Amino acid sequence: MEYRDSNRKYGGKRAVFVFLLIFLYASWSGLKFQQWKGEYFKAKCQKFQISFEEKTYDFFNIKCCKECKYYGKKTCPVSWNSKSNQDKDVLQYQSFNDNYGAEKDDSGELIFINDRLAYRQRDLSSFGPVTNNTRSDKEKGSPPGRISYCKVIGAWVFSIDGIGKMTKYDKDAKDCNWLMKSKKTKAYLLEDVPEENWEVWTGTLDEVKVDKTCLTCKPPENEKKDDAKSVRCTYHGKCDDQKKECECDKNWMGAQCETCTACSSLEIGNFTKNIDADNKTQVVESDGRTKMLTSKGNPLKVYGRPVHVLNRSPMKDSVLVILYTGSRYMLWSFSQTYLLNNEAALINYMKTFHSTWDDLVTESEPLFESELTKDHSPINLDWFVYTKDRYDSPTATDFSINCVNKTQLDECKT
């Protein structure tokens, strides 16, 4: 009997010991896997240029309300209601065409969702003008686009926080509140997801292509690091092997050094604009010259393109800016008082400009828009009176843009 008790005693100890070994090995394996996963994804593409087709979703008019007395509407941020009832704002997906970077925590480590990276527009958690390093209550609630993997539906999805398809938005929606989704896939890397056959929500389902270009550069093995002009930098810059980013030559900018900034001043002539609801018009006399905004000696970029401001605004109490908005160039009027005659404030403002949210929640408005384009310059484009309703026929305008010093354009041909 004593022998059996001893066996049970030591047998129990062995079982505990084996269990501890298994637990420690599993913990070690899990830790090594997490380390491997981090290193694996660090070697993969962490920044993309994402481009959507021109599609719209009439979310703000259909889904938002001020008091929500009507069935089927949701309470949106107050700022989203500020203009939408009168101006017929629609969500324009192309204004979310931008650079998307892998999300990281405060310590700079990659964040994993469903064992995959998630990508956020321009690496920002929120858009909106910044004044004295803070956003006013009116200008909060301007979320970026986000691309992540939704395990529930087994697909990569595009989403915008606070915007859903259903009549009653639910943060715990079972489909990750997707606005666009890929075909079903188990792909761990965004670059492995096909660009074709995504579905987009416009009030009904439609099929679109989502164009994605990796912006992480890597010097080809047969190039010398010291003097190589990388193809990833369109031969207008060198790839920094440590940062995995392009260092662009003079007069070139962009994630791939694809945008020429040689034309430092644009020229526009007089133009006509509506001044009231009865379509009365006035001729706006412009002095015709712009300057390129810079930050720390480099051209300021919005949606990957430089920003030009008129030297002297021909319109009272407003600043006129020419900038790219994701799929078109626009002449935009900013009437916020703290931007008037304050270039530093304007530069700070532009760093978080977003064509959807600025049009919706701020004291600004587009006046003219170019044709649909991926060009890196607003020169030699057709221009139209800005309209929120993409179903209307565009109204051509006499607005035009040229380079003041046309010889500077020759530098863009190299």
C-alpha beads as a LAMMPS data file, in Angstrom:
LAMMPS data file: protein, C-alpha beads

414 atoms
413 bonds

1 atom types
1 bond types

-500.0 500.0 xlo xhi
-500.0 500.0 ylo yhi
-500.0 500.0 zlo zhi

Masses

1 110.0

Atoms # bond

1 1 1 0.000 0.000 0.000
2 1 1 2.838 2.349 0.894
3 1 1 4.498 1.599 -2.465
4 1 1 1.337 2.494 -4.393
5 1 1 0.959 5.770 -2.526
6 1 1 4.556 6.638 -3.340
7 1 1 3.970 5.924 -7.028
8 1 1 0.893 8.117 -7.057
9 1 1 2.823 10.875 -5.315
10 1 1 5.735 10.865 -7.749
11 1 1 3.425 10.278 -10.706
12 1 1 1.509 13.420 -9.784
13 1 1 4.737 15.406 -9.526
14 1 1 5.860 14.153 -12.936
15 1 1 2.525 15.203 -14.449
16 1 1 2.857 18.686 -12.967
17 1 1 6.440 18.892 -14.213
18 1 1 5.453 17.822 -17.743
19 1 1 2.587 20.317 -17.721
20 1 1 4.941 23.129 -16.702
21 1 1 7.377 22.137 -19.471
22 1 1 4.570 22.181 -22.053
23 1 1 3.316 25.528 -20.747
24 1 1 6.790 27.086 -20.848
25 1 1 7.463 25.705 -24.318
26 1 1 4.108 26.968 -25.590
27 1 1 4.781 30.415 -24.082
28 1 1 8.279 30.487 -25.603
29 1 1 6.925 29.356 -28.984
30 1 1 4.214 32.004 -28.852
31 1 1 6.760 34.684 -28.029
32 1 1 9.074 33.543 -30.841
33 1 1 6.100 33.486 -33.218
34 1 1 5.154 37.040 -32.293
35 1 1 8.775 38.117 -32.805
36 1 1 8.900 36.296 -36.132
37 1 1 5.592 37.815 -37.193
38 1 1 6.810 41.309 -36.410
39 1 1 10.070 40.811 -38.299
40 1 1 8.240 39.145 -41.187
41 1 1 5.805 42.002 -41.670
42 1 1 8.530 44.617 -41.204
43 1 1 10.135 43.192 -44.345
44 1 1 6.865 43.550 -46.264
45 1 1 5.153 46.619 -47.719
46 1 1 3.964 48.987 -44.995
47 1 1 2.770 51.897 -47.121
48 1 1 0.486 51.952 -50.164
49 1 1 -0.963 54.486 -52.578
50 1 1 -4.658 53.568 -52.746
51 1 1 -6.948 54.813 -55.515
52 1 1 -10.690 54.214 -55.748
53 1 1 -12.943 54.730 -58.726
54 1 1 -15.251 57.752 -58.681
55 1 1 -18.193 56.513 -56.640
56 1 1 -20.449 58.338 -54.186
57 1 1 -22.681 57.399 -51.253
58 1 1 -25.384 59.828 -50.110
59 1 1 -24.736 59.028 -46.463
60 1 1 -25.009 62.450 -44.807
61 1 1 -28.465 63.244 -46.208
62 1 1 -29.973 59.784 -45.856
63 1 1 -28.463 58.514 -42.613
64 1 1 -27.716 61.611 -40.507
65 1 1 -30.231 63.699 -38.606
66 1 1 -30.100 66.348 -35.902
67 1 1 -32.684 64.926 -33.515
68 1 1 -33.322 61.472 -35.012
69 1 1 -37.110 61.591 -34.690
70 1 1 -37.441 59.600 -37.896
71 1 1 -36.934 55.859 -38.095
72 1 1 -33.879 54.675 -39.910
73 1 1 -31.532 57.583 -39.191
74 1 1 -28.636 57.841 -36.779
75 1 1 -27.165 60.552 -34.633
76 1 1 -24.043 61.814 -36.414
77 1 1 -21.465 64.219 -35.001
78 1 1 -22.929 67.728 -34.838
79 1 1 -20.414 68.966 -37.382
80 1 1 -21.692 66.482 -39.980
81 1 1 -25.099 68.166 -39.867
82 1 1 -23.728 71.689 -40.217
83 1 1 -24.017 71.899 -43.976
84 1 1 -25.481 68.633 -45.201
85 1 1 -29.159 69.613 -45.021
86 1 1 -28.724 72.521 -47.389
87 1 1 -25.754 71.648 -49.589
88 1 1 -26.526 68.034 -50.485
89 1 1 -23.141 66.710 -49.414
90 1 1 -22.353 63.185 -50.506
91 1 1 -19.525 60.925 -49.451
92 1 1 -17.081 60.878 -52.355
93 1 1 -14.891 57.805 -52.188
94 1 1 -12.220 59.349 -54.393
95 1 1 -11.458 61.912 -51.676
96 1 1 -10.055 58.937 -49.744
97 1 1 -7.500 58.255 -52.481
98 1 1 -4.267 58.716 -50.569
99 1 1 -1.215 57.160 -48.962
100 1 1 -2.106 54.479 -46.412
101 1 1 0.427 53.470 -43.769
102 1 1 0.516 50.446 -41.464
103 1 1 -0.903 51.269 -38.031
104 1 1 1.571 51.418 -35.133
105 1 1 1.289 51.844 -31.377
106 1 1 2.816 54.683 -29.368
107 1 1 6.149 52.844 -29.189
108 1 1 6.296 52.467 -32.975
109 1 1 5.519 48.736 -33.017
110 1 1 3.206 47.357 -35.701
111 1 1 -0.399 46.689 -34.677
112 1 1 -1.929 43.390 -35.799
113 1 1 -5.632 42.798 -36.310
114 1 1 -6.645 39.222 -37.121
115 1 1 -2.914 38.463 -37.566
116 1 1 -2.658 41.071 -40.318
117 1 1 -1.598 44.674 -40.663
118 1 1 -4.217 47.431 -40.842
119 1 1 -3.604 50.576 -42.897
120 1 1 -4.792 54.097 -42.129
121 1 1 -5.064 57.069 -44.481
122 1 1 -2.026 59.333 -44.240
123 1 1 -1.117 57.640 -40.919
124 1 1 -3.597 59.952 -39.137
125 1 1 -6.169 59.008 -36.500
126 1 1 -8.284 62.054 -37.365
127 1 1 -8.400 64.807 -39.957
128 1 1 -9.369 68.384 -39.337
129 1 1 -7.743 71.811 -39.116
130 1 1 -5.366 72.295 -36.211
131 1 1 -5.229 75.597 -34.323
132 1 1 -2.629 75.938 -31.583
133 1 1 -2.104 72.171 -31.833
134 1 1 -5.738 71.368 -30.992
135 1 1 -8.895 70.789 -32.999
136 1 1 -12.030 72.746 -32.209
137 1 1 -15.160 70.813 -31.263
138 1 1 -16.690 71.738 -34.596
139 1 1 -13.793 70.265 -36.517
140 1 1 -13.523 66.954 -34.649
141 1 1 -15.054 63.734 -35.900
142 1 1 -13.251 63.643 -39.237
143 1 1 -12.062 60.026 -39.489
144 1 1 -9.598 58.755 -42.111
145 1 1 -10.144 55.827 -44.433
146 1 1 -8.960 52.460 -43.139
147 1 1 -8.117 49.166 -44.835
148 1 1 -8.036 46.016 -42.714
149 1 1 -8.938 42.344 -42.733
150 1 1 -12.422 41.395 -41.529
151 1 1 -12.309 37.837 -40.204
152 1 1 -16.095 37.579 -39.919
153 1 1 -16.630 37.870 -43.674
154 1 1 -13.187 36.591 -44.700
155 1 1 -12.236 39.600 -46.805
156 1 1 -10.152 42.783 -46.806
157 1 1 -12.365 45.830 -46.293
158 1 1 -12.327 49.612 -46.588
159 1 1 -14.159 51.408 -43.788
160 1 1 -14.633 54.863 -42.260
161 1 1 -15.351 55.105 -38.559
162 1 1 -18.914 56.299 -37.937
163 1 1 -20.175 55.577 -41.447
164 1 1 -22.154 52.430 -42.140
165 1 1 -24.466 50.883 -44.697
166 1 1 -27.374 50.114 -42.407
167 1 1 -30.146 52.519 -41.496
168 1 1 -29.122 52.231 -37.873
169 1 1 -25.366 52.299 -37.452
170 1 1 -24.037 49.760 -34.954
171 1 1 -20.418 49.802 -33.811
172 1 1 -20.710 46.060 -33.226
173 1 1 -21.927 45.310 -36.746
174 1 1 -21.141 41.769 -37.789
175 1 1 -19.538 42.755 -41.092
176 1 1 -16.956 45.297 -39.811
177 1 1 -19.090 48.092 -41.331
178 1 1 -17.385 47.667 -44.680
179 1 1 -17.977 50.226 -47.413
180 1 1 -15.829 48.283 -49.870
181 1 1 -14.761 44.676 -49.642
182 1 1 -12.580 42.310 -51.627
183 1 1 -13.587 38.857 -52.726
184 1 1 -13.207 36.238 -49.997
185 1 1 -9.544 35.573 -49.323
186 1 1 -7.169 34.283 -46.668
187 1 1 -4.329 36.512 -47.912
188 1 1 -2.158 37.800 -45.073
189 1 1 -0.631 40.597 -47.152
190 1 1 -2.560 43.444 -48.753
191 1 1 -0.279 43.280 -51.804
192 1 1 -1.529 39.730 -52.441
193 1 1 -5.184 40.807 -52.616
194 1 1 -6.489 41.146 -56.220
195 1 1 -7.366 44.707 -57.274
196 1 1 -10.351 43.660 -59.353
197 1 1 -13.848 42.644 -58.281
198 1 1 -14.173 44.602 -55.047
199 1 1 -17.729 45.503 -54.040
200 1 1 -18.608 49.080 -53.053
201 1 1 -21.662 50.385 -51.214
202 1 1 -23.297 53.396 -52.881
203 1 1 -26.785 52.751 -51.488
204 1 1 -26.732 49.658 -53.661
205 1 1 -23.923 47.250 -54.461
206 1 1 -21.551 48.012 -57.305
207 1 1 -18.315 46.454 -58.519
208 1 1 -15.076 48.437 -58.582
209 1 1 -11.339 48.134 -58.937
210 1 1 -9.132 49.249 -56.050
211 1 1 -5.747 50.311 -57.354
212 1 1 -2.889 49.830 -54.861
213 1 1 0.794 50.607 -55.305
214 1 1 3.461 49.726 -52.752
215 1 1 5.375 52.850 -51.701
216 1 1 8.123 51.037 -49.776
217 1 1 11.298 51.297 -51.813
218 1 1 14.132 48.800 -51.954
219 1 1 17.383 49.308 -53.899
220 1 1 17.877 46.635 -56.572
221 1 1 20.684 44.247 -55.664
222 1 1 22.743 45.145 -58.736
223 1 1 22.767 48.886 -57.899
224 1 1 25.344 50.639 -55.762
225 1 1 23.772 52.223 -52.703
226 1 1 25.843 55.401 -52.995
227 1 1 24.747 56.603 -56.409
228 1 1 21.879 54.435 -57.575
229 1 1 18.734 56.125 -58.880
230 1 1 16.148 53.531 -57.971
231 1 1 13.335 52.580 -60.306
232 1 1 11.121 52.661 -57.201
233 1 1 11.929 56.380 -57.022
234 1 1 11.183 56.834 -60.750
235 1 1 14.888 57.614 -61.322
236 1 1 14.412 61.007 -59.635
237 1 1 15.815 59.985 -56.271
238 1 1 17.659 57.377 -54.243
239 1 1 16.201 54.762 -51.942
240 1 1 17.208 55.043 -48.297
241 1 1 17.837 51.418 -47.369
242 1 1 17.224 52.053 -43.662
243 1 1 14.008 54.075 -43.886
244 1 1 12.801 52.250 -47.015
245 1 1 11.819 55.693 -48.350
246 1 1 12.876 57.691 -51.405
247 1 1 15.159 60.685 -51.016
248 1 1 14.094 62.861 -53.938
249 1 1 16.265 65.072 -56.134
250 1 1 15.750 68.813 -56.289
251 1 1 12.417 69.786 -57.893
252 1 1 10.893 66.352 -57.233
253 1 1 8.629 65.154 -54.423
254 1 1 6.298 62.317 -53.492
255 1 1 6.633 58.815 -52.063
256 1 1 8.164 57.724 -55.375
257 1 1 9.585 61.125 -56.419
258 1 1 6.894 61.180 -59.076
259 1 1 5.803 64.814 -58.773
260 1 1 7.762 67.650 -60.369
261 1 1 7.786 70.910 -58.384
262 1 1 9.946 72.939 -60.779
263 1 1 7.091 75.336 -61.589
264 1 1 7.149 77.344 -58.379
265 1 1 4.507 79.884 -59.438
266 1 1 1.269 79.375 -61.332
267 1 1 -0.640 81.952 -63.321
268 1 1 -4.424 82.254 -63.517
269 1 1 -6.541 84.870 -65.218
270 1 1 -9.787 86.579 -64.237
271 1 1 -12.702 84.230 -63.666
272 1 1 -16.454 84.313 -63.142
273 1 1 -18.249 82.894 -60.093
274 1 1 -21.807 82.753 -58.746
275 1 1 -22.413 85.087 -55.816
276 1 1 -25.967 84.143 -54.733
277 1 1 -28.750 81.583 -55.037
278 1 1 -30.221 83.375 -58.069
279 1 1 -27.086 82.530 -60.054
280 1 1 -25.981 86.123 -60.314
281 1 1 -22.340 86.242 -61.269
282 1 1 -19.385 88.518 -60.873
283 1 1 -15.989 88.669 -62.555
284 1 1 -13.247 88.072 -60.045
285 1 1 -10.112 89.961 -60.974
286 1 1 -7.016 88.014 -60.035
287 1 1 -3.436 89.250 -59.970
288 1 1 -2.689 85.885 -61.557
289 1 1 0.257 84.680 -59.487
290 1 1 0.553 81.946 -56.883
291 1 1 3.308 80.720 -54.609
292 1 1 4.030 77.151 -53.572
293 1 1 3.599 76.483 -49.866
294 1 1 6.633 74.957 -48.165
295 1 1 7.309 73.361 -44.793
296 1 1 10.857 73.107 -43.416
297 1 1 12.241 74.047 -46.820
298 1 1 10.326 71.358 -48.729
299 1 1 7.141 71.706 -50.777
300 1 1 4.074 71.001 -48.666
301 1 1 2.098 68.119 -50.121
302 1 1 -1.586 67.281 -49.887
303 1 1 -2.729 64.059 -51.542
304 1 1 0.839 63.747 -52.814
305 1 1 0.799 67.050 -54.752
306 1 1 2.107 70.552 -53.988
307 1 1 -0.222 73.290 -52.714
308 1 1 -0.362 76.750 -54.298
309 1 1 -1.862 79.864 -52.708
310 1 1 -2.652 83.108 -54.517
311 1 1 -0.236 85.865 -53.511
312 1 1 -3.101 88.299 -53.130
313 1 1 -6.605 86.919 -52.872
314 1 1 -9.000 88.739 -55.237
315 1 1 -11.935 87.770 -53.013
316 1 1 -12.610 89.651 -49.804
317 1 1 -12.110 87.778 -46.531
318 1 1 -10.898 84.528 -48.057
319 1 1 -7.744 82.700 -49.076
320 1 1 -7.700 81.021 -52.507
321 1 1 -5.731 77.790 -52.797
322 1 1 -5.086 75.416 -55.702
323 1 1 -4.693 71.842 -54.498
324 1 1 -5.322 68.206 -55.377
325 1 1 -8.229 66.443 -53.656
326 1 1 -7.751 62.778 -54.495
327 1 1 -8.973 62.661 -58.097
328 1 1 -9.233 66.308 -59.219
329 1 1 -7.527 69.639 -58.703
330 1 1 -9.670 72.392 -57.192
331 1 1 -9.622 76.113 -56.596
332 1 1 -10.702 76.249 -52.965
333 1 1 -11.831 79.255 -50.952
334 1 1 -10.955 79.252 -47.228
335 1 1 -12.693 81.935 -45.168
336 1 1 -11.596 80.983 -41.643
337 1 1 -10.448 84.230 -40.076
338 1 1 -7.346 82.743 -38.468
339 1 1 -6.043 81.790 -41.935
340 1 1 -6.233 85.278 -43.409
341 1 1 -2.781 86.820 -43.913
342 1 1 -1.247 84.034 -41.827
343 1 1 0.843 81.704 -43.951
344 1 1 2.121 79.692 -40.972
345 1 1 -1.457 78.941 -39.897
346 1 1 -2.389 77.987 -43.471
347 1 1 0.538 75.556 -43.707
348 1 1 -0.424 73.978 -40.388
349 1 1 -4.033 73.745 -41.534
350 1 1 -3.115 72.032 -44.810
351 1 1 -1.214 69.241 -43.079
352 1 1 -4.535 67.654 -42.080
353 1 1 -6.694 68.860 -44.983
354 1 1 -9.267 66.372 -46.272
355 1 1 -11.554 67.263 -49.157
356 1 1 -14.607 65.468 -47.702
357 1 1 -14.372 66.762 -44.161
358 1 1 -13.235 70.299 -44.969
359 1 1 -16.102 70.734 -47.398
360 1 1 -18.561 69.316 -44.861
361 1 1 -17.592 70.842 -41.525
362 1 1 -15.498 73.979 -42.087
363 1 1 -16.000 77.506 -43.377
364 1 1 -14.573 76.740 -46.781
365 1 1 -15.819 75.742 -50.203
366 1 1 -14.496 74.653 -53.592
367 1 1 -15.181 77.040 -56.476
368 1 1 -13.851 75.159 -59.499
369 1 1 -12.702 71.606 -60.169
370 1 1 -10.623 70.074 -62.917
371 1 1 -11.484 67.059 -64.999
372 1 1 -10.762 63.669 -63.446
373 1 1 -6.990 63.262 -63.485
374 1 1 -3.993 61.510 -61.991
375 1 1 -1.662 64.180 -63.382
376 1 1 0.868 65.646 -60.999
377 1 1 0.248 69.187 -62.226
378 1 1 -2.927 71.308 -62.642
379 1 1 -1.621 72.798 -65.906
380 1 1 -3.411 72.187 -69.239
381 1 1 -6.536 70.638 -67.698
382 1 1 -10.193 71.355 -68.409
383 1 1 -11.990 73.123 -65.550
384 1 1 -15.626 73.191 -64.424
385 1 1 -17.825 74.910 -61.876
386 1 1 -17.747 72.761 -58.730
387 1 1 -20.853 70.714 -58.024
388 1 1 -21.621 68.206 -55.281
389 1 1 -24.034 66.303 -57.489
390 1 1 -22.010 64.045 -59.778
391 1 1 -25.130 63.275 -61.818
392 1 1 -25.368 66.839 -63.092
393 1 1 -23.678 67.731 -66.358
394 1 1 -20.550 69.753 -65.535
395 1 1 -20.577 73.460 -66.399
396 1 1 -17.423 74.552 -68.200
397 1 1 -15.636 77.661 -66.947
398 1 1 -13.134 80.201 -68.211
399 1 1 -10.795 79.289 -65.366
400 1 1 -7.342 78.155 -66.533
401 1 1 -3.855 77.618 -65.110
402 1 1 -0.403 77.995 -66.633
403 1 1 3.165 78.102 -65.369
404 1 1 4.531 81.640 -64.977
405 1 1 8.015 80.580 -66.106
406 1 1 7.370 78.029 -68.843
407 1 1 11.064 77.134 -69.117
408 1 1 10.808 75.593 -65.656
409 1 1 8.555 72.917 -67.141
410 1 1 11.498 71.625 -69.200
411 1 1 12.996 70.315 -65.957
412 1 1 9.966 68.067 -65.566
413 1 1 10.676 66.309 -68.868
414 1 1 13.899 64.658 -67.709

Bonds

1 1 1 2
2 1 2 3
3 1 3 4
4 1 4 5
5 1 5 6
6 1 6 7
7 1 7 8
8 1 8 9
9 1 9 10
10 1 10 11
11 1 11 12
12 1 12 13
13 1 13 14
14 1 14 15
15 1 15 16
16 1 16 17
17 1 17 18
18 1 18 19
19 1 19 20
20 1 20 21
21 1 21 22
22 1 22 23
23 1 23 24
24 1 24 25
25 1 25 26
26 1 26 27
27 1 27 28
28 1 28 29
29 1 29 30
30 1 30 31
31 1 31 32
32 1 32 33
33 1 33 34
34 1 34 35
35 1 35 36
36 1 36 37
37 1 37 38
38 1 38 39
39 1 39 40
40 1 40 41
41 1 41 42
42 1 42 43
43 1 43 44
44 1 44 45
45 1 45 46
46 1 46 47
47 1 47 48
48 1 48 49
49 1 49 50
50 1 50 51
51 1 51 52
52 1 52 53
53 1 53 54
54 1 54 55
55 1 55 56
56 1 56 57
57 1 57 58
58 1 58 59
59 1 59 60
60 1 60 61
61 1 61 62
62 1 62 63
63 1 63 64
64 1 64 65
65 1 65 66
66 1 66 67
67 1 67 68
68 1 68 69
69 1 69 70
70 1 70 71
71 1 71 72
72 1 72 73
73 1 73 74
74 1 74 75
75 1 75 76
76 1 76 77
77 1 77 78
78 1 78 79
79 1 79 80
80 1 80 81
81 1 81 82
82 1 82 83
83 1 83 84
84 1 84 85
85 1 85 86
86 1 86 87
87 1 87 88
88 1 88 89
89 1 89 90
90 1 90 91
91 1 91 92
92 1 92 93
93 1 93 94
94 1 94 95
95 1 95 96
96 1 96 97
97 1 97 98
98 1 98 99
99 1 99 100
100 1 100 101
101 1 101 102
102 1 102 103
103 1 103 104
104 1 104 105
105 1 105 106
106 1 106 107
107 1 107 108
108 1 108 109
109 1 109 110
110 1 110 111
111 1 111 112
112 1 112 113
113 1 113 114
114 1 114 115
115 1 115 116
116 1 116 117
117 1 117 118
118 1 118 119
119 1 119 120
120 1 120 121
121 1 121 122
122 1 122 123
123 1 123 124
124 1 124 125
125 1 125 126
126 1 126 127
127 1 127 128
128 1 128 129
129 1 129 130
130 1 130 131
131 1 131 132
132 1 132 133
133 1 133 134
134 1 134 135
135 1 135 136
136 1 136 137
137 1 137 138
138 1 138 139
139 1 139 140
140 1 140 141
141 1 141 142
142 1 142 143
143 1 143 144
144 1 144 145
145 1 145 146
146 1 146 147
147 1 147 148
148 1 148 149
149 1 149 150
150 1 150 151
151 1 151 152
152 1 152 153
153 1 153 154
154 1 154 155
155 1 155 156
156 1 156 157
157 1 157 158
158 1 158 159
159 1 159 160
160 1 160 161
161 1 161 162
162 1 162 163
163 1 163 164
164 1 164 165
165 1 165 166
166 1 166 167
167 1 167 168
168 1 168 169
169 1 169 170
170 1 170 171
171 1 171 172
172 1 172 173
173 1 173 174
174 1 174 175
175 1 175 176
176 1 176 177
177 1 177 178
178 1 178 179
179 1 179 180
180 1 180 181
181 1 181 182
182 1 182 183
183 1 183 184
184 1 184 185
185 1 185 186
186 1 186 187
187 1 187 188
188 1 188 189
189 1 189 190
190 1 190 191
191 1 191 192
192 1 192 193
193 1 193 194
194 1 194 195
195 1 195 196
196 1 196 197
197 1 197 198
198 1 198 199
199 1 199 200
200 1 200 201
201 1 201 202
202 1 202 203
203 1 203 204
204 1 204 205
205 1 205 206
206 1 206 207
207 1 207 208
208 1 208 209
209 1 209 210
210 1 210 211
211 1 211 212
212 1 212 213
213 1 213 214
214 1 214 215
215 1 215 216
216 1 216 217
217 1 217 218
218 1 218 219
219 1 219 220
220 1 220 221
221 1 221 222
222 1 222 223
223 1 223 224
224 1 224 225
225 1 225 226
226 1 226 227
227 1 227 228
228 1 228 229
229 1 229 230
230 1 230 231
231 1 231 232
232 1 232 233
233 1 233 234
234 1 234 235
235 1 235 236
236 1 236 237
237 1 237 238
238 1 238 239
239 1 239 240
240 1 240 241
241 1 241 242
242 1 242 243
243 1 243 244
244 1 244 245
245 1 245 246
246 1 246 247
247 1 247 248
248 1 248 249
249 1 249 250
250 1 250 251
251 1 251 252
252 1 252 253
253 1 253 254
254 1 254 255
255 1 255 256
256 1 256 257
257 1 257 258
258 1 258 259
259 1 259 260
260 1 260 261
261 1 261 262
262 1 262 263
263 1 263 264
264 1 264 265
265 1 265 266
266 1 266 267
267 1 267 268
268 1 268 269
269 1 269 270
270 1 270 271
271 1 271 272
272 1 272 273
273 1 273 274
274 1 274 275
275 1 275 276
276 1 276 277
277 1 277 278
278 1 278 279
279 1 279 280
280 1 280 281
281 1 281 282
282 1 282 283
283 1 283 284
284 1 284 285
285 1 285 286
286 1 286 287
287 1 287 288
288 1 288 289
289 1 289 290
290 1 290 291
291 1 291 292
292 1 292 293
293 1 293 294
294 1 294 295
295 1 295 296
296 1 296 297
297 1 297 298
298 1 298 299
299 1 299 300
300 1 300 301
301 1 301 302
302 1 302 303
303 1 303 304
304 1 304 305
305 1 305 306
306 1 306 307
307 1 307 308
308 1 308 309
309 1 309 310
310 1 310 311
311 1 311 312
312 1 312 313
313 1 313 314
314 1 314 315
315 1 315 316
316 1 316 317
317 1 317 318
318 1 318 319
319 1 319 320
320 1 320 321
321 1 321 322
322 1 322 323
323 1 323 324
324 1 324 325
325 1 325 326
326 1 326 327
327 1 327 328
328 1 328 329
329 1 329 330
330 1 330 331
331 1 331 332
332 1 332 333
333 1 333 334
334 1 334 335
335 1 335 336
336 1 336 337
337 1 337 338
338 1 338 339
339 1 339 340
340 1 340 341
341 1 341 342
342 1 342 343
343 1 343 344
344 1 344 345
345 1 345 346
346 1 346 347
347 1 347 348
348 1 348 349
349 1 349 350
350 1 350 351
351 1 351 352
352 1 352 353
353 1 353 354
354 1 354 355
355 1 355 356
356 1 356 357
357 1 357 358
358 1 358 359
359 1 359 360
360 1 360 361
361 1 361 362
362 1 362 363
363 1 363 364
364 1 364 365
365 1 365 366
366 1 366 367
367 1 367 368
368 1 368 369
369 1 369 370
370 1 370 371
371 1 371 372
372 1 372 373
373 1 373 374
374 1 374 375
375 1 375 376
376 1 376 377
377 1 377 378
378 1 378 379
379 1 379 380
380 1 380 381
381 1 381 382
382 1 382 383
383 1 383 384
384 1 384 385
385 1 385 386
386 1 386 387
387 1 387 388
388 1 388 389
389 1 389 390
390 1 390 391
391 1 391 392
392 1 392 393
393 1 393 394
394 1 394 395
395 1 395 396
396 1 396 397
397 1 397 398
398 1 398 399
399 1 399 400
400 1 400 401
401 1 401 402
402 1 402 403
403 1 403 404
404 1 404 405
405 1 405 406
406 1 406 407
407 1 407 408
408 1 408 409
409 1 409 410
410 1 410 411
411 1 411 412
412 1 412 413
413 1 413 414
